[in-house]
Amino acid sequence: MVLILLEALAALVILVLIVWWTMFSGRKGGELEAEDDDQPSR
């Protein structure tokens, strides 16, 4: 039973690390500025 709980905890930690990596890793300046809406899109 303890082994199952440890595996579940490890899977949860890995999931949290993957989510954190994809959310906060990347561009140093953050997201790009949005384009103006009055320009027609192609």
CHARMM-style PDB file with segment names, atoms N, HN, CA, C and O in Angstrom:
ATOM      1  N   MET     1       0.828  -1.201   0.000  1.00  0.00      PROA
ATOM      2  CA  MET     1       0.000   0.000   0.000  1.00  0.00      PROA
ATOM      3  C   MET     1       0.873   1.265   0.000  1.00  0.00      PROA
ATOM      4  O   MET     1       0.580   2.237  -0.697  1.00  0.00      PROA
ATOM      5  N   VAL     2       1.930   1.230   0.783  1.00  0.00      PROA
ATOM      6  HN  VAL     2       2.167   0.440   1.349  1.00  0.00      PROA
ATOM      7  CA  VAL     2       2.817   2.391   0.859  1.00  0.00      PROA
ATOM      8  C   VAL     2       3.503   2.620  -0.482  1.00  0.00      PROA
ATOM      9  O   VAL     2       3.718   3.763  -0.888  1.00  0.00      PROA
ATOM     10  N   LEU     3       3.843   1.539  -1.165  1.00  0.00      PROA
ATOM     11  HN  LEU     3       3.669   0.612  -0.836  1.00  0.00      PROA
ATOM     12  CA  LEU     3       4.493   1.670  -2.474  1.00  0.00      PROA
ATOM     13  C   LEU     3       3.574   2.332  -3.493  1.00  0.00      PROA
ATOM     14  O   LEU     3       4.028   3.135  -4.309  1.00  0.00      PROA
ATOM     15  N   ILE     4       2.299   2.004  -3.452  1.00  0.00      PROA
ATOM     16  HN  ILE     4       1.930   1.352  -2.790  1.00  0.00      PROA
ATOM     17  CA  ILE     4       1.325   2.623  -4.362  1.00  0.00      PROA
ATOM     18  C   ILE     4       1.203   4.111  -4.074  1.00  0.00      PROA
ATOM     19  O   ILE     4       1.130   4.918  -5.001  1.00  0.00      PROA
ATOM     20  N   LEU     5       1.181   4.480  -2.802  1.00  0.00      PROA
ATOM     21  HN  LEU     5       1.241   3.824  -2.049  1.00  0.00      PROA
ATOM     22  CA  LEU     5       1.101   5.895  -2.440  1.00  0.00      PROA
ATOM     23  C   LEU     5       2.358   6.650  -2.876  1.00  0.00      PROA
ATOM     24  O   LEU     5       2.271   7.789  -3.335  1.00  0.00      PROA
ATOM     25  N   LEU     6       3.517   6.023  -2.734  1.00  0.00      PROA
ATOM     26  HN  LEU     6       3.588   5.098  -2.361  1.00  0.00      PROA
ATOM     27  CA  LEU     6       4.758   6.667  -3.174  1.00  0.00      PROA
ATOM     28  C   LEU     6       4.778   6.851  -4.685  1.00  0.00      PROA
ATOM     29  O   LEU     6       5.230   7.884  -5.178  1.00  0.00      PROA
ATOM     30  N   GLU     7       4.295   5.862  -5.420  1.00  0.00      PROA
ATOM     31  HN  GLU     7       3.927   5.022  -5.020  1.00  0.00      PROA
ATOM     32  CA  GLU     7       4.233   5.994  -6.881  1.00  0.00      PROA
ATOM     33  C   GLU     7       3.261   7.102  -7.294  1.00  0.00      PROA
ATOM     34  O   GLU     7       3.540   7.867  -8.217  1.00  0.00      PROA
ATOM     35  N   ALA     8       2.129   7.182  -6.611  1.00  0.00      PROA
ATOM     36  HN  ALA     8       1.902   6.561  -5.861  1.00  0.00      PROA
ATOM     37  CA  ALA     8       1.156   8.235  -6.917  1.00  0.00      PROA
ATOM     38  C   ALA     8       1.733   9.609  -6.597  1.00  0.00      PROA
ATOM     39  O   ALA     8       1.526  10.560  -7.351  1.00  0.00      PROA
ATOM     40  N   LEU     9       2.451   9.718  -5.493  1.00  0.00      PROA
ATOM     41  HN  LEU     9       2.619   8.945  -4.881  1.00  0.00      PROA
ATOM     42  CA  LEU     9       3.079  10.985  -5.131  1.00  0.00      PROA
ATOM     43  C   LEU     9       4.148  11.371  -6.147  1.00  0.00      PROA
ATOM     44  O   LEU     9       4.251  12.538  -6.524  1.00  0.00      PROA
ATOM     45  N   ALA    10       4.942  10.402  -6.591  1.00  0.00      PROA
ATOM     46  HN  ALA    10       4.859   9.454  -6.285  1.00  0.00      PROA
ATOM     47  CA  ALA    10       5.968  10.681  -7.595  1.00  0.00      PROA
ATOM     48  C   ALA    10       5.330  11.136  -8.905  1.00  0.00      PROA
ATOM     49  O   ALA    10       5.825  12.067  -9.539  1.00  0.00      PROA
ATOM     50  N   ALA    11       4.240  10.491  -9.316  1.00  0.00      PROA
ATOM     51  HN  ALA    11       3.839   9.734  -8.801  1.00  0.00      PROA
ATOM     52  CA  ALA    11       3.552  10.891 -10.546  1.00  0.00      PROA
ATOM     53  C   ALA    11       2.989  12.305 -10.410  1.00  0.00      PROA
ATOM     54  O   ALA    11       3.036  13.085 -11.362  1.00  0.00      PROA
ATOM     55  N   LEU    12       2.464  12.635  -9.245  1.00  0.00      PROA
ATOM     56  HN  LEU    12       2.426  12.002  -8.472  1.00  0.00      PROA
ATOM     57  CA  LEU    12       1.929  13.980  -9.023  1.00  0.00      PROA
ATOM     58  C   LEU    12       3.037  15.031  -9.073  1.00  0.00      PROA
ATOM     59  O   LEU    12       2.853  16.105  -9.645  1.00  0.00      PROA
ATOM     60  N   VAL    13       4.171  14.722  -8.482  1.00  0.00      PROA
ATOM     61  HN  VAL    13       4.320  13.849  -8.017  1.00  0.00      PROA
ATOM     62  CA  VAL    13       5.309  15.654  -8.514  1.00  0.00      PROA
ATOM     63  C   VAL    13       5.788  15.870  -9.944  1.00  0.00      PROA
ATOM     64  O   VAL    13       6.072  16.999 -10.345  1.00  0.00      PROA
ATOM     65  N   ILE    14       5.878  14.791 -10.709  1.00  0.00      PROA
ATOM     66  HN  ILE    14       5.647  13.874 -10.383  1.00  0.00      PROA
ATOM     67  CA  ILE    14       6.296  14.909 -12.112  1.00  0.00      PROA
ATOM     68  C   ILE    14       5.293  15.744 -12.897  1.00  0.00      PROA
ATOM     69  O   ILE    14       5.689  16.578 -13.711  1.00  0.00      PROA
ATOM     70  N   LEU    15       4.007  15.532 -12.667  1.00  0.00      PROA
ATOM     71  HN  LEU    15       3.685  14.855 -12.006  1.00  0.00      PROA
ATOM     72  CA  LEU    15       2.981  16.316 -13.355  1.00  0.00      PROA
ATOM     73  C   LEU    15       3.094  17.795 -13.012  1.00  0.00      PROA
ATOM     74  O   LEU    15       3.011  18.645 -13.898  1.00  0.00      PROA
ATOM     75  N   VAL    16       3.282  18.109 -11.736  1.00  0.00      PROA
ATOM     76  HN  VAL    16       3.350  17.419 -11.015  1.00  0.00      PROA
ATOM     77  CA  VAL    16       3.422  19.509 -11.324  1.00  0.00      PROA
ATOM     78  C   VAL    16       4.667  20.131 -11.946  1.00  0.00      PROA
ATOM     79  O   VAL    16       4.628  21.286 -12.369  1.00  0.00      PROA
ATOM     80  N   LEU    17       5.767  19.389 -12.011  1.00  0.00      PROA
ATOM     81  HN  LEU    17       5.799  18.450 -11.668  1.00  0.00      PROA
ATOM     82  CA  LEU    17       6.977  19.918 -12.630  1.00  0.00      PROA
ATOM     83  C   LEU    17       6.790  20.180 -14.117  1.00  0.00      PROA
ATOM     84  O   LEU    17       7.281  21.183 -14.634  1.00  0.00      PROA
ATOM     85  N   ILE    18       6.088  19.292 -14.808  1.00  0.00      PROA
ATOM     86  HN  ILE    18       5.689  18.477 -14.388  1.00  0.00      PROA
ATOM     87  CA  ILE    18       5.835  19.496 -16.239  1.00  0.00      PROA
ATOM     88  C   ILE    18       4.963  20.725 -16.454  1.00  0.00      PROA
ATOM     89  O   ILE    18       5.233  21.523 -17.352  1.00  0.00      PROA
ATOM     90  N   VAL    19       3.928  20.888 -15.647  1.00  0.00      PROA
ATOM     91  HN  VAL    19       3.709  20.240 -14.918  1.00  0.00      PROA
ATOM     92  CA  VAL    19       3.052  22.057 -15.781  1.00  0.00      PROA
ATOM     93  C   VAL    19       3.822  23.329 -15.463  1.00  0.00      PROA
ATOM     94  O   VAL    19       3.683  24.326 -16.172  1.00  0.00      PROA
ATOM     95  N   TRP    20       4.632  23.309 -14.408  1.00  0.00      PROA
ATOM     96  HN  TRP    20       4.744  22.499 -13.833  1.00  0.00      PROA
ATOM     97  CA  TRP    20       5.400  24.497 -14.053  1.00  0.00      PROA
ATOM     98  C   TRP    20       6.385  24.845 -15.167  1.00  0.00      PROA
ATOM     99  O   TRP    20       6.549  26.016 -15.512  1.00  0.00      PROA
ATOM    100  N   TRP    21       7.037  23.832 -15.727  1.00  0.00      PROA
ATOM    101  HN  TRP    21       6.904  22.881 -15.447  1.00  0.00      PROA
ATOM    102  CA  TRP    21       8.023  24.063 -16.787  1.00  0.00      PROA
ATOM    103  C   TRP    21       7.365  24.695 -18.004  1.00  0.00      PROA
ATOM    104  O   TRP    21       7.916  25.624 -18.594  1.00  0.00      PROA
ATOM    105  N   THR    22       6.188  24.200 -18.386  1.00  0.00      PROA
ATOM    106  HN  THR    22       5.740  23.445 -17.907  1.00  0.00      PROA
ATOM    107  CA  THR    22       5.543  24.731 -19.583  1.00  0.00      PROA
ATOM    108  C   THR    22       4.946  26.115 -19.337  1.00  0.00      PROA
ATOM    109  O   THR    22       4.828  26.903 -20.276  1.00  0.00      PROA
ATOM    110  N   MET    23       4.574  26.425 -18.117  1.00  0.00      PROA
ATOM    111  HN  MET    23       4.669  25.785 -17.354  1.00  0.00      PROA
ATOM    112  CA  MET    23       3.981  27.738 -17.845  1.00  0.00      PROA
ATOM    113  C   MET    23       5.024  28.834 -17.658  1.00  0.00      PROA
ATOM    114  O   MET    23       4.854  29.942 -18.166  1.00  0.00      PROA
ATOM    115  N   PHE    24       6.093  28.539 -16.939  1.00  0.00      PROA
ATOM    116  HN  PHE    24       6.232  27.639 -16.526  1.00  0.00      PROA
ATOM    117  CA  PHE    24       7.004  29.603 -16.518  1.00  0.00      PROA
ATOM    118  C   PHE    24       8.360  29.563 -17.194  1.00  0.00      PROA
ATOM    119  O   PHE    24       9.173  30.459 -16.967  1.00  0.00      PROA
ATOM    120  N   SER    25       8.631  28.577 -18.003  1.00  0.00      PROA
ATOM    121  HN  SER    25       7.970  27.849 -18.187  1.00  0.00      PROA
ATOM    122  CA  SER    25       9.886  28.537 -18.735  1.00  0.00      PROA
ATOM    123  C   SER    25       9.618  29.027 -20.150  1.00  0.00      PROA
ATOM    124  O   SER    25       8.555  28.766 -20.714  1.00  0.00      PROA
ATOM    125  N   GLY    26      10.571  29.728 -20.714  1.00  0.00      PROA
ATOM    126  HN  GLY    26      11.435  29.939 -20.256  1.00  0.00      PROA
ATOM    127  CA  GLY    26      10.373  30.209 -22.081  1.00  0.00      PROA
ATOM    128  C   GLY    26      10.982  31.576 -22.271  1.00  0.00      PROA
ATOM    129  O   GLY    26      12.130  31.812 -21.894  1.00  0.00      PROA
ATOM    130  N   ARG    27      10.215  32.476 -22.857  1.00  0.00      PROA
ATOM    131  HN  ARG    27       9.283  32.283 -23.163  1.00  0.00      PROA
ATOM    132  CA  ARG    27      10.713  33.818 -23.132  1.00  0.00      PROA
ATOM    133  C   ARG    27      11.032  34.564 -21.840  1.00  0.00      PROA
ATOM    134  O   ARG    27      10.266  34.529 -20.877  1.00  0.00      PROA
ATOM    135  N   LYS    28      12.171  35.233 -21.840  1.00  0.00      PROA
ATOM    136  HN  LYS    28      12.794  35.262 -22.621  1.00  0.00      PROA
ATOM    137  CA  LYS    28      12.552  36.005 -20.653  1.00  0.00      PROA
ATOM    138  C   LYS    28      11.673  37.238 -20.500  1.00  0.00      PROA
ATOM    139  O   LYS    28      11.410  37.668 -19.377  1.00  0.00      PROA
ATOM    140  N   GLY    29      11.208  37.820 -21.618  1.00  0.00      PROA
ATOM    141  HN  GLY    29      11.422  37.471 -22.531  1.00  0.00      PROA
ATOM    142  CA  GLY    29      10.401  39.026 -21.567  1.00  0.00      PROA
ATOM    143  C   GLY    29       8.921  38.759 -21.408  1.00  0.00      PROA
ATOM    144  O   GLY    29       8.128  39.700 -21.392  1.00  0.00      PROA
ATOM    145  N   GLY    30       8.530  37.519 -21.292  1.00  0.00      PROA
ATOM    146  HN  GLY    30       9.174  36.754 -21.305  1.00  0.00      PROA
ATOM    147  CA  GLY    30       7.113  37.202 -21.168  1.00  0.00      PROA
ATOM    148  C   GLY    30       6.466  37.009 -22.528  1.00  0.00      PROA
ATOM    149  O   GLY    30       7.138  36.724 -23.519  1.00  0.00      PROA
ATOM    150  N   GLU    31       5.174  37.165 -22.557  1.00  0.00      PROA
ATOM    151  HN  GLU    31       4.627  37.396 -21.752  1.00  0.00      PROA
ATOM    152  CA  GLU    31       4.424  36.964 -23.794  1.00  0.00      PROA
ATOM    153  C   GLU    31       4.626  38.139 -24.741  1.00  0.00      PROA
ATOM    154  O   GLU    31       4.949  39.249 -24.317  1.00  0.00      PROA
ATOM    155  N   LEU    32       4.433  37.878 -26.028  1.00  0.00      PROA
ATOM    156  HN  LEU    32       4.171  36.977 -26.373  1.00  0.00      PROA
ATOM    157  CA  LEU    32       4.538  38.930 -27.025  1.00  0.00      PROA
ATOM    158  C   LEU    32       3.337  39.866 -26.915  1.00  0.00      PROA
ATOM    159  O   LEU    32       2.261  39.473 -26.463  1.00  0.00      PROA
ATOM    160  N   GLU    33       3.545  41.109 -27.336  1.00  0.00      PROA
ATOM    161  HN  GLU    33       4.419  41.429 -27.702  1.00  0.00      PROA
ATOM    162  CA  GLU    33       2.448  42.084 -27.330  1.00  0.00      PROA
ATOM    163  C   GLU    33       1.391  41.690 -28.345  1.00  0.00      PROA
ATOM    164  O   GLU    33       1.719  41.183 -29.418  1.00  0.00      PROA
ATOM    165  N   ALA    34       0.139  41.915 -28.021  1.00  0.00      PROA
ATOM    166  HN  ALA    34      -0.127  42.327 -27.150  1.00  0.00      PROA
ATOM    167  CA  ALA    34      -0.958  41.612 -28.948  1.00  0.00      PROA
ATOM    168  C   ALA    34      -0.982  42.656 -30.058  1.00  0.00      PROA
ATOM    169  O   ALA    34      -0.690  43.830 -29.829  1.00  0.00      PROA
ATOM    170  N   GLU    35      -1.333  42.212 -31.263  1.00  0.00      PROA
ATOM    171  HN  GLU    35      -1.570  41.258 -31.449  1.00  0.00      PROA
ATOM    172  CA  GLU    35      -1.438  43.146 -32.378  1.00  0.00      PROA
ATOM    173  C   GLU    35      -2.698  43.978 -32.248  1.00  0.00      PROA
ATOM    174  O   GLU    35      -3.635  43.589 -31.551  1.00  0.00      PROA
ATOM    175  N   ASP    36      -2.727  45.132 -32.922  1.00  0.00      PROA
ATOM    176  HN  ASP    36      -1.966  45.448 -33.488  1.00  0.00      PROA
ATOM    177  CA  ASP    36      -3.919  45.986 -32.895  1.00  0.00      PROA
ATOM    178  C   ASP    36      -5.063  45.282 -33.585  1.00  0.00      PROA
ATOM    179  O   ASP    36      -4.874  44.609 -34.599  1.00  0.00      PROA
ATOM    180  N   ASP    37      -6.267  45.443 -33.025  1.00  0.00      PROA
ATOM    181  HN  ASP    37      -6.420  45.989 -32.202  1.00  0.00      PROA
ATOM    182  CA  ASP    37      -7.443  44.787 -33.583  1.00  0.00      PROA
ATOM    183  C   ASP    37      -8.008  45.510 -34.815  1.00  0.00      PROA
ATOM    184  O   ASP    37      -8.785  44.919 -35.565  1.00  0.00      PROA
ATOM    185  N   ASP    38      -7.629  46.781 -35.036  1.00  0.00      PROA
ATOM    186  HN  ASP    38      -6.998  47.260 -34.427  1.00  0.00      PROA
ATOM    187  CA  ASP    38      -8.199  47.525 -36.157  1.00  0.00      PROA
ATOM    188  C   ASP    38      -7.554  47.151 -37.491  1.00  0.00      PROA
ATOM    189  O   ASP    38      -8.065  47.532 -38.545  1.00  0.00      PROA
ATOM    190  N   GLN    39      -6.452  46.419 -37.467  1.00  0.00      PROA
ATOM    191  HN  GLN    39      -6.037  46.110 -36.611  1.00  0.00      PROA
ATOM    192  CA  GLN    39      -5.822  45.989 -38.712  1.00  0.00      PROA
ATOM    193  C   GLN    39      -6.488  44.719 -39.203  1.00  0.00      PROA
ATOM    194  O   GLN    39      -6.721  43.802 -38.415  1.00  0.00      PROA
ATOM    195  N   PRO    40      -6.801  44.645 -40.498  1.00  0.00      PROA
ATOM    196  CA  PRO    40      -7.435  43.424 -41.000  1.00  0.00      PROA
ATOM    197  C   PRO    40      -6.486  42.244 -40.961  1.00  0.00      PROA
ATOM    198  O   PRO    40      -5.297  42.382 -41.249  1.00  0.00      PROA
ATOM    199  N   SER    41      -7.007  41.098 -40.609  1.00  0.00      PROA
ATOM    200  HN  SER    41      -7.972  40.985 -40.375  1.00  0.00      PROA
ATOM    201  CA  SER    41      -6.183  39.900 -40.571  1.00  0.00      PROA
ATOM    202  C   SER    41      -6.154  39.243 -41.931  1.00  0.00      PROA
ATOM    203  O   SER    41      -7.098  39.373 -42.711  1.00  0.00      PROA
ATOM    204  N   ARG    42      -5.063  38.532 -42.221  1.00  0.00      PROA
ATOM    205  HN  ARG    42      -4.297  38.426 -41.588  1.00  0.00      PROA
ATOM    206  CA  ARG    42      -4.923  37.893 -43.538  1.00  0.00      PROA
ATOM    207  C   ARG    42      -5.408  36.489 -43.494  1.00  0.00      PROA
ATOM    208  OT1 ARG    42      -5.369  35.791 -44.508  1.00  0.00      PROA
TER     209      ARG     42
END
